[in-house]
């Protein structure tokens, strides 16, 4: 009779992996570092070089590599042709230059250290790639993904992702270069190349003409779990075909993703694959950490430290110089260089493949693997230190002096020329009003000048700046800044020093609106409220609701929102919570104060006044 305990033997390693991830990843994120580093550290701790909780990391590598396969599939799904065309100069110019120059520099350094050219090229490729997951997370944390250097850094990462599949496909040819030189192209080699091309053609044809009808058929069945199974079937099937043809599984998954990028099922496929990708990719990084041999690190720790610092500094310098050549400002170039100074996730795919193909010896592969892992630890720390240094440098600079405000003194003073203030200014100018605009963002002022807008430099929270901008001659000050504390401070100054000037203020959210009402501003408007109402009304009309009915429903929502604001002002944030839900009702008297409260819009005050009369 079989031992029932034997069936549960797979649980201990699963529990070890889960526990290691649960402990390490949140800890590293708390420290402001990437979760990838947490997985690597967890792998080192539980692997043979640490506590030896997992004695044979190779046993999980096969499953873990599926995480890389699924990651490449999702990269392929994101690569729409229109997106590539719009970024083509940065992707194929800057991205290609970064990869080519970095591979050449590091390959030359590897040759100087004693490696043969083929091995040196592999080392150069492994170190030239950057960690997409780390870089994108740092950009997201900074809020710089849409900044100029963020977009260019993303373009470099995108070119690297595009390069992964060709690199993995060409490595077997690189390994066989000696065979070509010594014996010529054998019949078996030619058959292998023909087989690979045939497999590529088959995947492309099936993906182009067969996948959409296949998914439409499955979707019509209404079985949700079948769609998930089919997504895995397509990805892993394409990966298996490529592997059997002598190419990489990752290349097959990448091709499948690209072929489905324009499919109607793209978002559904991504949602189905994402949980598996995240879990298996984390397992992959832990297996990488487990595979780092402590003996190699201890034996060569001094060389590893020196190589890590040299790699991070050299790669950051190469990227920074290229960004400058392509027109980025100096500070952006330095930040972009630090962001991309890590080795990439795919270094841990390239290096084992190189070892299996005989391109790298075991000790050399272990050394470079440890080096790549250390760059992923050191480079983000260096990037964060650089950010702090740049912030300290900016803080140490004297604040630019405000403009002399020659020609200022309009009837309306607009403080803040962001996305909100720009629209306000256009409306005022269209009616022929004289408007003075101030902002403290130098880049925004320069951009406005290109479009013919005169914006003065100045900090609206300073009394002397407001005086110089002519607030004493203005009828209204429009506070359009997106900083709630700054808006409240400006209102305090204006009400204290210029009580004759009316205050119209952009509210950040509901709490900010109530704060402004308590300050008795003349008008406040939440920046997204009216646009959201109009958006909802348009949606109702598209759903078949008559225009008059949609307008009445929207008006009712606005009326209930007004009532909530009034009640929240006196009762706290939960005041009027019962008004949040429900369908449209006939107007009812509001328990509003007899005096119309300050801070509401004119339309809102009229609503309250009508309701008071209705209740009288």
C-alpha positions in Angstrom: 0.0 0.0 0.0 1.5 3.4 -1.0 2.6 5.7 1.8 0.1 8.6 1.9 2.8 10.9 3.3 4.8 10.5 0.0 2.0 12.3 -1.9 2.5 15.4 0.3 6.3 15.5 -0.2 6.0 18.4 -2.7 4.5 20.7 0.0 7.7 21.6 2.0 9.6 23.2 -1.0 6.4 25.0 -2.0 5.9 26.4 1.5 9.6 27.4 1.7 9.3 29.3 -1.6 6.1 31.1 -0.5 7.4 31.9 3.0 10.7 33.3 1.5 8.8 35.5 -0.9 6.3 36.7 1.7 9.2 37.8 4.0 11.8 39.1 1.6 9.8 41.0 -1.0 7.8 43.3 1.4 11.0 43.9 3.3 12.9 45.1 0.2 10.0 47.2 -0.9 9.9 48.8 2.6 13.6 49.7 2.0 12.6 51.4 -1.3 14.2 48.6 -3.4 12.7 46.4 -6.1 10.9 43.2 -5.3 13.3 41.5 -7.8 16.0 42.1 -5.3 13.8 40.5 -2.6 13.4 37.4 -4.7 17.2 37.2 -5.4 18.0 37.6 -1.7 15.4 35.0 -0.7 16.9 32.6 -3.2 20.4 33.1 -1.7 19.2 32.6 1.8 17.2 29.4 1.1 19.7 27.9 -1.4 22.8 25.8 -1.0 24.9 28.9 -0.2 22.6 29.9 2.6 20.4 27.8 4.9 20.3 24.9 2.3 16.5 24.6 2.7 16.5 23.8 -1.0 19.4 21.6 -1.9 19.1 21.3 -5.7 18.0 24.6 -7.3 18.1 22.9 -10.8 15.0 21.0 -9.9 12.9 24.2 -10.0 14.7 26.0 -12.8 12.7 24.2 -15.6 9.4 25.3 -14.1 10.7 28.7 -13.1 11.9 29.5 -16.7 8.3 29.5 -17.7 8.1 32.9 -15.9 10.5 34.3 -18.4 8.5 32.7 -21.3 5.3 34.4 -20.0 7.0 37.7 -19.5 8.2 37.7 -23.1 4.6 36.9 -24.2 3.3 39.9 -22.3 6.1 42.1 -23.8 4.9 41.0 -27.2 1.3 41.8 -26.4 2.3 45.4 -25.6 4.1 46.0 -28.9 1.5 47.5 -31.2 2.8 48.7 -34.5 1.5 52.3 -34.0 3.4 52.6 -30.7 6.6 51.4 -32.3 6.2 53.9 -35.1 5.7 56.9 -32.8 8.8 56.1 -30.8 10.9 54.8 -33.7 13.8 57.3 -33.4 14.4 56.7 -29.7 13.7 52.9 -29.9 15.8 52.1 -33.0 18.3 54.9 -32.8 19.0 55.5 -29.1 18.1 51.9 -28.1 20.3 50.3 -30.8 23.2 52.7 -30.0 23.0 51.8 -26.3 23.0 48.1 -26.9 25.7 48.2 -29.5 28.1 50.5 -27.7 27.6 48.8 -24.3 28.2 45.3 -25.7 31.3 46.5 -27.5 32.8 48.2 -24.4 32.1 45.3 -22.0 33.2 42.7 -24.6 36.5 44.5 -25.0 36.9 44.6 -21.2 36.2 40.8 -21.1 38.7 40.1 -23.8 41.3 42.2 -21.9 40.5 40.0 -18.8 41.5 36.8 -20.8 38.2 35.5 -22.4 38.0 34.5 -26.0 36.0 36.7 -28.3 32.9 34.5 -28.4 32.7 34.3 -24.6 33.4 38.0 -24.3 30.5 38.9 -26.6 28.1 36.8 -24.5 29.4 38.7 -21.3 28.9 42.0 -23.1 25.3 41.1 -24.1 24.4 39.9 -20.6 25.7 43.1 -19.0 24.3 45.5 -21.7 20.7 44.5 -21.0 18.9 46.4 -18.2 16.4 45.3 -15.6 13.0 46.4 -17.1 11.1 45.6 -13.9 13.4 47.6 -11.7 13.6 50.6 -14.0 9.9 50.8 -14.6 9.1 50.5 -10.9 11.6 53.4 -10.1 10.0 55.6 -12.8 6.6 54.9 -11.5 7.6 55.7 -7.9 9.1 59.0 -9.1 6.1 59.8 -11.3 8.5 60.3 -14.2 7.3 57.7 -16.7 5.9 60.5 -18.9 8.9 62.8 -18.4 11.4 63.2 -21.3 14.1 61.0 -19.7 11.5 58.5 -18.6 10.2 58.1 -22.1 13.7 57.7 -23.6 14.6 55.2 -20.9 11.5 53.3 -21.7 12.5 53.3 -25.4 15.9 51.8 -24.6 14.2 49.1 -22.5 11.8 48.5 -25.3 14.6 48.0 -27.8 16.3 45.6 -25.4 13.1 43.6 -25.1 12.9 43.5 -28.9 16.5 42.3 -29.0 16.0 39.4 -26.6 14.4 37.1 -29.1 17.0 37.6 -31.8 19.8 37.3 -29.2 18.5 34.0 -27.9 18.0 32.7 -31.5 21.5 33.7 -32.6 23.4 32.2 -29.6 23.4 28.6 -30.9 24.9 30.0 -34.2 27.5 31.9 -32.2 28.4 28.6 -30.4 28.7 26.8 -33.7 30.9 29.5 -35.3 34.0 27.3 -34.7 32.3 24.3 -36.5 31.7 26.5 -39.5 35.3 27.6 -39.6 36.7 24.1 -39.2 34.4 21.9 -41.2 32.2 24.1 -43.2 28.4 24.1 -43.0 27.4 20.5 -42.6 24.2 19.0 -43.9 22.8 18.7 -40.4 23.4 22.3 -39.7 21.6 23.4 -42.9 18.7 21.1 -41.9 18.6 22.7 -38.5 18.5 26.2 -40.0 15.7 25.1 -42.4 13.8 23.6 -39.6 14.0 26.7 -37.5 12.8 28.9 -40.4 9.9 26.5 -41.1 8.9 26.6 -37.4 9.0 30.4 -37.4 6.8 30.5 -40.6 4.4 28.0 -39.0 4.0 30.1 -35.8 3.5 33.3 -37.8 0.9 31.7 -40.1 -1.1 30.1 -37.3 -0.9 33.2 -35.3 -1.9 35.5 -38.1 -4.9 33.5 -39.5 -5.8 30.9 -36.8 -5.7 32.4 -33.4 -8.5 35.0 -33.6 -11.1 32.4 -34.9 -9.8 30.0 -32.3 -10.5 32.4 -29.4 -13.8 33.5 -30.9 -15.0 29.9 -30.9 -13.9 29.4 -27.3 -15.4 32.7 -26.1 -18.8 31.7 -27.5 -18.8 28.7 -25.2 -18.9 31.1 -22.2 -16.4 28.9 -20.2 -14.1 31.3 -18.4 -11.6 28.6 -17.3 -11.3 27.3 -20.9 -10.1 30.8 -22.0 -7.4 30.7 -19.3 -6.4 27.2 -20.5 -6.4 28.3 -24.1 -4.1 31.3 -23.3 -1.6 29.0 -21.6 -2.0 26.5 -24.5 -1.1 29.2 -27.1 1.9 30.5 -25.2 3.4 27.2 -24.1 2.6 25.6 -27.5 4.5 28.3 -29.4 7.3 28.0 -26.9 7.5 24.2 -27.4 7.5 24.5 -31.2 10.4 26.9 -31.0 12.3 24.7 -28.6 11.8 21.6 -30.8 13.1 23.6 -33.8 16.3 24.4 -31.9 15.4 28.0 -31.0 14.4 29.3 -27.6 11.0 28.9 -25.8 11.1 32.6 -25.0 11.2 33.5 -28.7 8.1 31.4 -29.4 6.2 33.1 -26.7 7.4 36.5 -27.9 6.2 35.8 -31.4 2.8 34.7 -30.1 2.4 37.9 -28.1 3.3 40.1 -31.1 0.8 38.2 -33.4 -1.9 38.8 -30.8 -1.1 42.4 -30.0 -3.9 43.7 -32.3 -6.3 41.0 -31.3 -9.7 41.8 -29.6 -8.7 39.3 -27.0 -5.4 40.9 -26.1 -6.5 42.4 -22.7 -8.3 39.1 -21.7 -5.2 37.1 -22.5 -3.0 39.5 -20.6 -5.3 39.2 -17.5 -5.3 35.4 -17.8 -1.5 35.1 -18.1 -0.5 37.8 -15.5 -1.0 35.8 -12.3 1.0 32.9 -13.7 3.7 35.3 -15.0 4.2 37.1 -11.7 4.3 33.9 -9.6 6.7 32.0 -12.0 8.9 35.0 -12.6 9.4 35.4 -8.8 10.2 31.7 -8.7 12.7 32.2 -11.5 14.5 35.0 -9.6 14.7 32.9 -6.5 16.2 30.0 -8.5 18.8 32.5 -9.8 19.6 33.5 -6.3 19.9 29.8 -5.3 22.2 29.1 -8.2 24.8 31.7 -7.1 27.6 29.6 -5.6 28.8 31.0 -2.3 32.3 29.5 -2.9 32.8 31.5 -6.0 31.6 34.8 -4.3 33.9 34.2 -1.3 36.9 33.3 -3.5 36.6 36.3 -5.7 34.7 38.8 -3.5 37.3 41.6 -4.1 37.2 41.2 -7.8 33.4 41.0 -7.7 33.1 44.3 -5.7 35.4 46.0 -8.1 33.7 44.6 -11.2 30.3 45.6 -9.9 31.2 49.2 -9.2 33.0 49.4 -12.6 30.0 47.9 -14.4 27.5 50.2 -12.8 29.6 53.3 -13.3 30.6 52.4 -16.9 27.0 51.5 -18.0 25.6 54.7 -16.4 28.2 56.8 -18.2 27.5 55.2 -21.6 23.8 55.7 -21.3 24.2 59.3 -20.0 26.5 60.2 -22.9 24.1 58.7 -25.5 21.1 60.5 -23.9 23.1 63.8 -24.2 23.9 63.1 -27.8 20.2 62.5 -28.5 19.4 65.9 -26.9 18.5 65.2 -23.3 19.4 67.9 -20.7 22.4 67.0 -18.4 20.4 66.2 -15.3 18.0 64.0 -17.3 20.9 62.2 -18.9 22.5 61.4 -15.5 19.2 60.2 -14.1 18.6 58.0 -17.1 22.1 56.5 -16.9 21.7 55.6 -13.2 18.3 54.1 -14.0 19.6 51.7 -16.6 22.9 50.8 -14.9 21.7 47.4 -13.7 22.1 44.2 -15.6 18.8 42.8 -16.8 16.6 39.9 -15.9 17.5 38.2 -19.1 21.2 38.1 -18.1 20.0 35.1 -16.1 18.6 33.5 -19.2 21.6 34.3 -21.5 24.3 33.2 -19.1 22.9 29.6 -18.4 22.2 29.2 -22.1 25.8 30.3 -22.8 27.1 27.7 -20.3 24.9 25.0 -21.8 26.2 25.8 -25.4 29.8 25.8 -24.2 30.3 29.6 -24.8 31.2 30.1 -21.1 33.0 27.8 -18.7 31.3 27.1 -15.3 33.5 29.4 -13.2 33.2 32.3 -15.7 29.4 31.9 -15.9 29.1 31.8 -12.1 31.3 35.0 -11.8 29.2 36.9 -14.3 25.9 35.7 -12.9 27.0 36.9 -9.4 28.1 40.2 -11.0 24.8 40.7 -12.7 22.9 40.0 -9.5 25.1 42.5 -7.5 24.5 45.2 -10.1 20.8 44.8 -9.5 21.4 45.4 -5.9 23.9 48.3 -6.1 22.5 50.3 -9.1 19.0 51.1 -7.6 20.7 52.2 -4.4 23.1 54.4 -6.4 20.1 55.8 -8.4 18.3 56.7 -5.2 21.4 58.3 -3.7 21.8 60.3 -7.0 18.1 61.5 -6.7 18.8 62.7 -3.1 21.9 64.5 -4.2 20.1 66.2 -7.1 17.3 67.2 -4.8 19.8 68.6 -2.3 21.6 70.5 -5.0 18.3 72.0 -6.2 17.4 72.9 -2.7 20.8 74.6 -2.2 20.3 76.8 -5.2 18.9 80.3 -4.6 15.4 80.5 -5.8 15.1 82.5 -9.1 14.0 86.0 -8.6 10.4 86.8 -9.7 9.9 88.7 -12.9 9.7 92.4 -12.8 6.0 92.0 -13.9 6.2 94.8 -16.5 2.9 94.9 -18.2 1.1 93.0 -15.4 -2.0 94.2 -13.6 -5.0 92.5 -15.4 -8.5 92.4 -14.0 -8.0 88.7 -13.3 -4.9 87.2 -11.7 -4.5 83.4 -12.5 -2.1 81.6 -10.2 -0.9 78.3 -11.8 -0.7 77.5 -15.5 -1.0 73.7 -15.4 -3.6 71.7 -17.3 -6.4 73.4 -15.3 -5.1 77.0 -15.4 -4.4 76.8 -19.1 -8.1 76.2 -19.9 -9.3 78.9 -17.5 -6.9 81.4 -19.2 -8.1 80.5 -22.7 -11.7 81.1 -21.6 -10.9 84.5 -20.0 -8.8 85.6 -23.0 -11.5 84.5 -25.4 -13.9 87.0 -23.8 -11.4 89.8 -24.1 -10.4 90.1 -20.4 -7.0 91.3 -19.3 -5.3 88.5 -17.5 -2.1 88.1 -15.6 -0.7 84.6 -15.1 2.0 83.5 -12.7 3.6 80.1 -12.2 6.8 78.9 -10.6 7.6 76.0 -13.0 10.3 77.3 -15.4 9.8 74.5 -18.0 6.1 75.2 -18.1 6.7 78.9 -18.6 9.0 78.2 -21.5 6.5 75.8 -23.1 3.8 78.4 -22.8 5.9 81.0 -24.5 6.2 78.7 -27.6 2.4 78.9 -27.9 2.3 82.7 -27.5 1.2 82.9 -23.8 2.9 85.4 -21.5 3.4 83.7 -18.1 5.3 85.5 -15.3 7.6 83.6 -13.0 6.6 83.8 -9.4 5.5 81.9 -6.3 1.9 82.7 -5.6 2.2 81.8 -1.9 4.5 84.9 -1.4 2.8 88.2 -0.6 5.5 90.3 -2.4 4.9 88.3 -5.6 1.1 88.8 -5.4 1.6 92.5 -4.9 4.1 92.8 -7.8 1.7 90.8 -10.0 -0.9 93.5 -9.5 -3.4 91.7 -7.3 -4.4 95.1 -5.8 -5.9 96.1 -9.1 -7.5 92.7 -9.9 -11.2 92.0 -9.4 -10.7 88.2 -9.1 -7.9 85.9 -8.3 -8.2 82.4 -9.8 -6.2 79.9 -7.8 -5.5 77.0 -10.2 -2.5 75.3 -8.5 -2.7 71.5 -8.0 -1.2 71.8 -4.5 -3.9 71.9 -1.9 -1.8 73.4 0.9 -0.5 76.1 -1.4 -4.1 76.9 -2.5 -5.2 77.3 1.1 -2.2 79.5 1.9 -2.9 81.8 -1.1 -6.5 82.1 0.0 -5.4 83.1 3.5 -3.0 85.8 2.1 -5.6 87.2 -0.3 -8.4 87.4 2.3 -6.1 88.9 4.9 -4.4 91.5 2.7 -6.8 92.1 -0.2 -10.3 91.5 1.1 -11.9 93.3 -1.9 -10.6 90.7 -4.3 -12.9 87.7 -5.0 -11.4 84.3 -4.7 -12.1 81.5 -7.2 -10.3 78.3 -6.3 -9.6 74.9 -7.9 -10.4 72.2 -5.3 -8.3 69.1 -5.4 -10.9 66.8 -3.9 -14.0 66.8 -1.6 -12.0 67.3 1.6 -10.2 70.2 0.1 -13.5 71.7 -1.2 -14.9 71.6 2.4 -11.7 73.3 3.7 -12.2 76.1 1.1 -15.9 76.5 2.0 -14.8 76.9 5.6 -12.5 79.7 4.5 -15.5 81.3 2.7 -14.0 81.5 -0.7 -16.3 83.0 -3.3 -16.2 80.0 -5.6 -14.6 76.6 -5.5 -14.9 73.7 -8.0 -13.5 70.2 -7.7 -11.2 69.7 -10.7 -12.9 66.5 -11.9 -16.5 66.9 -10.7 -18.3 68.7 -13.6 -16.4 66.7 -16.2 -17.3 63.4 -14.5 -21.0 64.5 -14.5 -20.9 65.4 -18.2 -19.1 62.1 -18.9 -21.8 60.1 -17.0 -24.6 62.0 -18.8 -23.1 61.2 -22.2 -22.9 57.6 -21.2 -26.6 57.5 -20.2 -27.6 59.0 -23.5 -25.5 56.4 -25.4 -27.4 53.7 -23.4 -30.7 55.0 -24.8 -31.8 57.4 -22.0 -33.6 60.4 -23.5 -31.5 63.7 -23.4 -34.0 65.5 -21.1 -34.1 62.5 -18.7 -30.3 62.2 -18.7 -30.0 65.9 -17.9 -32.5 65.6 -15.0 -30.7 62.6 -13.6 -27.4 64.5 -13.8 -29.0 67.5 -12.1 -30.3 65.3 -9.3 -26.8 63.9 -8.7 -25.4 67.4 -8.5 -28.2 68.4 -6.1 -27.5 65.5 -3.8 -23.8 66.2 -3.9 -24.5 69.9 -2.9 -26.6 68.7 0.0 -23.8 66.3 1.1 -21.3 69.1 1.0 -23.4 71.3 3.2 -24.0 68.5 5.6 -20.4 67.4 5.7 -19.3 70.9 6.5 -21.3 70.8 9.7 -21.5 67.1 10.5 -18.2 65.7 9.3 -17.1 63.5 6.5 -20.0 61.0 7.0 -22.7 63.6 6.8 -25.2 62.9 4.1 -23.8 59.5 3.4 -27.3 58.2 2.7 -27.6 60.5 -0.3 -24.8 58.7 -2.1 -27.1 55.9 -3.4 -30.5 55.7 -5.0 -32.3 56.6 -8.2 -33.6 60.1 -9.1 -36.3 61.4 -6.8 -38.4 64.6 -7.0 -36.6 67.6 -5.4 -37.0 67.7 -1.6 -36.3 70.6 0.7 -32.7 70.6 2.0 -31.9 71.2 5.6 -29.5 74.0 4.5 -28.7 77.1 6.4 -30.7 80.1 5.7 -27.7 82.0 4.4 -26.2 80.7 1.3 -22.9 79.2 2.2 -19.7 80.6 0.7 -17.5 78.4 -1.4 -20.2 76.8 -3.5 -20.6 77.6 -7.2 -23.2 80.1 -8.3 -25.3 77.3 -9.8 -25.0 75.4 -6.5 -26.1 78.4 -4.4 -29.0 78.8 -6.8 -30.0 75.2 -6.2 -29.9 75.6 -2.5 -31.9 78.9 -2.7 -34.6 77.2 -4.9 -34.8 74.3 -2.4 -35.1 76.7 0.5 -38.0 78.4 -1.3 -39.6 75.1 -2.1 -39.5 74.2 1.6 -40.8 77.5 2.8 
